[in-house]
Structure formats: C-alpha cells, structure tokens
C-alpha cells in the first residue's frame, strides 16, 4: 500500500491575493454555502491572524488562525480572545481587547511573561507525550505498517517528537490511527478518486495520497479561510498538482484529466455543484456535525450525485463529548444518506481519553 511518488517539500508560501479572493467570493454565495454559526466568528478572526502572522508558524503557539481545525498549540490565548462568543461583549470589543493585551504596553509585557512560563510547561508535556508514544505498541504498529511523510511538523508544529531519528507530528499519528480503521474496512486499492469536505489543513489528504498509490484524483473542499491554509499547505508538498481556487473559480465544471497524474482540486463550498466526476471515496471527519442540518443535507445530495454507482464508499467520523448547543448528535449523520453504514466506536488516539464514531459504507 505504499506510494512510489518522489518526495518533495518546500516552505509554505503566503499568497494574500488568493486569501482575499477566497474571502471576497465567500461573501457573495448563497447562505447555504457560507459558514454557519459555529464557524462565523472563527473565520473572521482567522483572516486577521493570517494577515498578521502569515503561514510560517500557523501550527505554533501565537498564531490562532487554525483554532479548531489545526494542531496549533495556543498557550497564548490573546489571539483567540476574539473567537466565538463571549457574554456581554461584542465581536469588535473583543477584537480591541485582544489587540491591547497583545500589543499595548504594559499589558503586553504582563501577558508575555506568563506565556513564556506556560510554554516551558507545555514543552515538558510534549516531551512526556513523545516518550509515551515511542513505547506505545499501537504507534509502533502504525509506523511499521504505513508511510509517515517527511516534514509533518512543517508550519511551526510544537506537538511532535523524534521517532527513530525522524521528527513526527503527534497530530499525524492521531490521523494515521483514524485512517487505519478506514483503510481496514474499505478496499482503498480499488479507489482512484477521493473527495473530502472540511479537511482540516490537508493532513488527512496528505497521508492518504502517500499511502494509497491508486488514488490520483482528489477534491478537497472547505470554507474560507480554512481552505486557504489547506491549499498552501498541500502546495508545499505536491506543488503544481494542486489546483487552487484562483485557477478553478472560472471553470464551468470541476472534472479530472483522463490520465494517471496526481490532481488535487481545492474548491470552495459553492463549487460542489460544478463537480462532474465519479468519486470512489468520500470522507468527512468531525465538521459535518458543526454545520446546520440544511447545509449537511445539501452536501449529502451532491455527494450522492457524484459518488460512483459501482465503486463508491463513504467514510464519516465524529468526535464524542459533543455540545448540543453548537453541534448535533453524530448518529444523525447517516440519515442524510440513502446508503447503509456500519458504526464503530474507537479511541481517538493513544494519548487522548476520548472516542471517535466511525460510520463506513461499503
């Protein structure tokens, strides 16, 4: 199950014109393709963070642009103070307070001192986690069975460790743990095309391409600016194989070339209606339950339209400990699709005391 693709890795590049294009166009589409209540303020704040810090350290401790969908280690809460909702304070007020706490003397110095201390504690925790993972039988099995790509800590990742001389992100280990269950229950060797909605920052797509050589055609859909982060991250590994929104926005249809070359389309939500392709494997992890049900229903309708009638499979994953004030129960996910699913509950990762729900169709 190993890919013979020649490894390539370059720095993650900022492309603020692409970011601005995505954000501008995202405000022009039908409401069903815009961020729901769970994501609305987060996307606004993420754009500000990206403009301030760029992408070089988006998985670090200061840049909070990837809060909720990346593995950034936010020991400095000032950047995330204007995320979500705070009782009695408007979004503008919270944004002003966040700037004061981060940039205005003497408030910034007070917080900087505390953040420095917290980072020391955090680094100690990561060391202990890495030591535990190195000795864990499940982790040893996964690293023996699958390819772990190079540069998995690119983007300033702090949560990583040295495994036999190779620096590996803990987040990638968690996703590999999850991907293993999918690959054991779905015949991925028969799959050529893959479609993911809400793909974090591209890590699951990255892992799948490296470990499933039959998959050459990929569509990765997300809201802005999340899609921007994922696009630029994937470009740093797959270069010109990534077709970004700037290239696809004027296409009449989103369709794959008739060849065996790798293609990764990074598209906005409204572009799902333009997809003209047979999809062999569709995947969503965690984000469906964070969307309004009408949005998921619309996505499901389009997924079933393009899912291969002879070789199509669906993989849905959701976390437990969900908050019914912001999400809906994951067992309701399968009601949006006409196919049958098998449900499994497994531990999220060796270092997390939580479970994931898996719903897989054959």
RAHU-V953948 format. One record per residue. PHI is phi in whole degrees, 0 to 359 (NA if undefined). OMEGA is omega as a letter, one per 30 degrees, with the letter a starting at -180 (NA if undefined). NEAR is the number of other ideal C-beta (glycine too) atoms within 12 Angstrom. Layout:
BEGIN
phi->PHI omega->OMEGA near->NEAR
phi->PHI omega->OMEGA near->NEAR
END
This chain:
BEGIN
phi->NA omega->a near->23
phi->255 omega->a near->17
phi->270 omega->l near->24
phi->261 omega->a near->13
phi->295 omega->l near->24
phi->294 omega->a near->13
phi->291 omega->l near->18
phi->214 omega->l near->19
phi->214 omega->l near->22
phi->230 omega->l near->19
phi->299 omega->l near->18
phi->284 omega->a near->32
phi->260 omega->l near->25
phi->283 omega->l near->29
phi->216 omega->a near->26
phi->293 omega->l near->20
phi->293 omega->l near->15
phi->294 omega->l near->32
phi->301 omega->a near->34
phi->298 omega->l near->21
phi->297 omega->l near->26
phi->299 omega->a near->40
phi->296 omega->l near->30
phi->297 omega->a near->19
phi->288 omega->l near->28
phi->296 omega->a near->34
phi->277 omega->a near->22
phi->257 omega->a near->16
phi->270 omega->l near->22
phi->302 omega->a near->16
phi->303 omega->a near->18
phi->295 omega->l near->23
phi->254 omega->l near->30
phi->260 omega->a near->26
phi->302 omega->l near->36
phi->281 omega->a near->30
phi->303 omega->a near->19
phi->298 omega->a near->29
phi->253 omega->a near->32
phi->305 omega->a near->24
phi->290 omega->l near->29
phi->297 omega->a near->34
phi->291 omega->l near->39
phi->298 omega->a near->28
phi->293 omega->a near->35
phi->297 omega->l near->43
phi->298 omega->l near->32
phi->298 omega->l near->30
phi->294 omega->l near->40
phi->296 omega->l near->38
phi->293 omega->a near->20
phi->280 omega->a near->26
phi->246 omega->a near->29
phi->74 omega->a near->25
phi->254 omega->a near->39
phi->299 omega->a near->23
phi->233 omega->a near->31
phi->291 omega->l near->43
phi->257 omega->a near->40
phi->268 omega->a near->33
phi->255 omega->a near->34
phi->247 omega->a near->33
phi->286 omega->a near->38
phi->259 omega->a near->37
phi->301 omega->a near->45
phi->262 omega->a near->44
phi->303 omega->l near->35
phi->89 omega->l near->32
phi->225 omega->l near->37
phi->240 omega->l near->40
phi->257 omega->l near->34
phi->298 omega->a near->38
phi->253 omega->a near->38
phi->279 omega->l near->31
phi->275 omega->l near->29
phi->254 omega->a near->33
phi->283 omega->a near->25
phi->297 omega->a near->34
phi->290 omega->a near->38
phi->257 omega->a near->32
phi->294 omega->a near->30
phi->265 omega->l near->36
phi->272 omega->l near->33
phi->65 omega->a near->27
phi->236 omega->l near->19
phi->233 omega->a near->18
phi->301 omega->l near->8
phi->82 omega->a near->7
phi->238 omega->l near->17
phi->284 omega->l near->14
phi->300 omega->a near->22
phi->295 omega->l near->16
phi->299 omega->l near->16
phi->295 omega->l near->28
phi->295 omega->l near->28
phi->294 omega->l near->17
phi->296 omega->l near->23
phi->299 omega->l near->31
phi->292 omega->l near->22
phi->297 omega->a near->20
phi->295 omega->a near->27
phi->266 omega->a near->31
phi->242 omega->a near->19
phi->255 omega->l near->17
phi->288 omega->g near->12
phi->264 omega->a near->12
phi->300 omega->a near->18
phi->296 omega->a near->19
phi->293 omega->l near->15
phi->299 omega->a near->17
phi->288 omega->a near->27
phi->301 omega->a near->23
phi->296 omega->l near->15
phi->294 omega->a near->19
phi->297 omega->l near->26
phi->300 omega->l near->18
phi->293 omega->a near->16
phi->297 omega->l near->23
phi->299 omega->l near->22
phi->300 omega->l near->16
phi->296 omega->a near->17
phi->296 omega->l near->23
phi->299 omega->l near->21
phi->295 omega->l near->15
phi->298 omega->l near->21
phi->298 omega->l near->30
phi->299 omega->l near->20
phi->294 omega->l near->18
phi->298 omega->a near->30
phi->298 omega->l near->28
phi->299 omega->l near->18
phi->293 omega->a near->21
phi->295 omega->a near->35
phi->298 omega->a near->26
phi->263 omega->a near->16
phi->282 omega->a near->23
phi->296 omega->l near->13
phi->297 omega->l near->26
phi->296 omega->l near->32
phi->302 omega->a near->17
phi->296 omega->a near->16
phi->296 omega->a near->31
phi->290 omega->l near->27
phi->280 omega->a near->16
phi->277 omega->a near->19
phi->238 omega->l near->30
phi->279 omega->l near->28
phi->258 omega->a near->35
phi->302 omega->l near->38
phi->287 omega->l near->23
phi->59 omega->l near->28
phi->287 omega->l near->37
phi->258 omega->l near->33
phi->301 omega->a near->37
phi->97 omega->l near->44
phi->81 omega->a near->29
phi->300 omega->l near->34
phi->261 omega->a near->35
phi->270 omega->a near->37
phi->207 omega->l near->33
phi->207 omega->l near->35
phi->271 omega->l near->17
phi->244 omega->a near->27
phi->54 omega->l near->14
phi->85 omega->a near->9
phi->240 omega->l near->20
phi->284 omega->a near->24
phi->233 omega->l near->35
phi->290 omega->l near->40
phi->297 omega->l near->41
phi->298 omega->l near->41
phi->295 omega->l near->45
phi->295 omega->l near->44
phi->297 omega->a near->38
phi->292 omega->l near->42
phi->295 omega->l near->38
phi->300 omega->l near->37
phi->288 omega->a near->42
phi->297 omega->a near->42
phi->302 omega->l near->31
phi->295 omega->l near->31
phi->296 omega->a near->40
phi->291 omega->l near->33
phi->286 omega->a near->21
phi->246 omega->l near->24
phi->234 omega->a near->33
phi->286 omega->a near->19
phi->290 omega->a near->33
phi->295 omega->l near->17
phi->268 omega->a near->19
phi->264 omega->l near->35
phi->248 omega->a near->28
phi->235 omega->a near->39
phi->220 omega->a near->48
phi->229 omega->l near->47
phi->232 omega->l near->48
phi->251 omega->a near->46
phi->68 omega->a near->39
phi->271 omega->a near->42
phi->62 omega->l near->39
phi->241 omega->l near->46
phi->100 omega->a near->46
phi->290 omega->l near->42
phi->295 omega->l near->45
phi->300 omega->l near->43
phi->302 omega->a near->47
phi->297 omega->a near->42
phi->294 omega->a near->46
phi->298 omega->a near->40
phi->290 omega->a near->35
phi->249 omega->l near->33
phi->231 omega->a near->37
phi->297 omega->l near->20
phi->287 omega->a near->27
phi->276 omega->a near->38
phi->243 omega->a near->26
phi->239 omega->a near->37
phi->228 omega->l near->43
phi->237 omega->a near->42
phi->238 omega->a near->50
phi->243 omega->l near->43
phi->199 omega->l near->47
phi->281 omega->l near->46
phi->275 omega->g near->42
phi->266 omega->l near->44
phi->305 omega->a near->42
phi->298 omega->l near->47
phi->299 omega->a near->46
phi->298 omega->l near->48
phi->297 omega->l near->48
phi->299 omega->a near->43
phi->292 omega->l near->40
phi->295 omega->l near->48
phi->294 omega->l near->46
phi->301 omega->a near->36
phi->292 omega->l near->32
phi->254 omega->a near->37
phi->246 omega->l near->36
phi->52 omega->a near->22
phi->287 omega->l near->16
phi->291 omega->l near->31
phi->272 omega->l near->37
phi->259 omega->a near->31
phi->273 omega->a near->35
phi->296 omega->l near->40
phi->302 omega->a near->26
phi->281 omega->a near->22
phi->265 omega->a near->33
phi->298 omega->a near->27
phi->258 omega->l near->13
phi->285 omega->l near->21
phi->285 omega->l near->12
phi->220 omega->l near->17
phi->260 omega->a near->36
phi->220 omega->a near->23
phi->276 omega->l near->31
phi->288 omega->a near->16
phi->274 omega->l near->11
phi->205 omega->a near->11
phi->256 omega->l near->15
phi->281 omega->l near->17
phi->292 omega->l near->36
phi->227 omega->l near->33
phi->233 omega->l near->40
phi->275 omega->l near->44
phi->254 omega->a near->45
phi->237 omega->l near->44
phi->275 omega->a near->44
phi->306 omega->a near->40
phi->295 omega->a near->31
phi->284 omega->l near->38
phi->300 omega->a near->38
phi->290 omega->a near->25
phi->267 omega->a near->24
phi->291 omega->l near->35
phi->233 omega->a near->19
phi->199 omega->l near->31
phi->271 omega->a near->24
phi->261 omega->a near->39
phi->274 omega->a near->35
phi->219 omega->l near->43
phi->253 omega->a near->46
phi->220 omega->l near->47
phi->220 omega->l near->40
phi->238 omega->l near->38
phi->79 omega->a near->35
phi->281 omega->a near->36
phi->301 omega->a near->42
phi->289 omega->l near->36
phi->266 omega->a near->35
phi->255 omega->l near->36
phi->301 omega->a near->24
phi->299 omega->l near->21
phi->296 omega->l near->18
phi->292 omega->l near->34
phi->297 omega->l near->33
phi->299 omega->l near->21
phi->293 omega->l near->26
phi->299 omega->a near->40
phi->300 omega->l near->30
phi->299 omega->a near->19
phi->288 omega->l near->33
phi->298 omega->a near->38
phi->293 omega->l near->23
phi->295 omega->a near->24
phi->257 omega->a near->34
phi->292 omega->a near->32
phi->304 omega->a near->26
phi->286 omega->a near->14
phi->253 omega->a near->11
phi->222 omega->a near->24
phi->274 omega->l near->32
phi->226 omega->a near->35
phi->234 omega->l near->42
phi->236 omega->l near->46
phi->240 omega->l near->44
phi->229 omega->l near->41
phi->215 omega->l near->37
phi->281 omega->l near->30
phi->265 omega->a near->23
phi->55 omega->a near->19
phi->284 omega->a near->24
phi->258 omega->a near->14
phi->292 omega->l near->12
phi->283 omega->a near->11
phi->235 omega->a near->21
phi->225 omega->l near->28
phi->244 omega->a near->26
phi->301 omega->a near->19
phi->298 omega->l near->33
phi->296 omega->l near->19
phi->281 omega->a near->24
phi->303 omega->a near->38
phi->291 omega->l near->28
phi->291 omega->a near->20
phi->276 omega->a near->30
phi->242 omega->a near->30
phi->271 omega->a near->17
phi->277 omega->l near->25
phi->265 omega->a near->14
phi->232 omega->l near->27
phi->250 omega->a near->21
phi->261 omega->l near->22
phi->223 omega->l near->21
phi->243 omega->a near->19
phi->226 omega->l near->28
phi->295 omega->a near->22
phi->302 omega->l near->29
phi->198 omega->a near->33
phi->298 omega->a near->27
phi->249 omega->l near->27
phi->241 omega->a near->23
phi->270 omega->l near->10
phi->210 omega->a near->19
phi->239 omega->l near->23
phi->242 omega->l near->34
phi->261 omega->l near->34
phi->247 omega->l near->39
phi->235 omega->a near->37
phi->240 omega->l near->34
phi->258 omega->a near->29
phi->273 omega->NA near->18
END
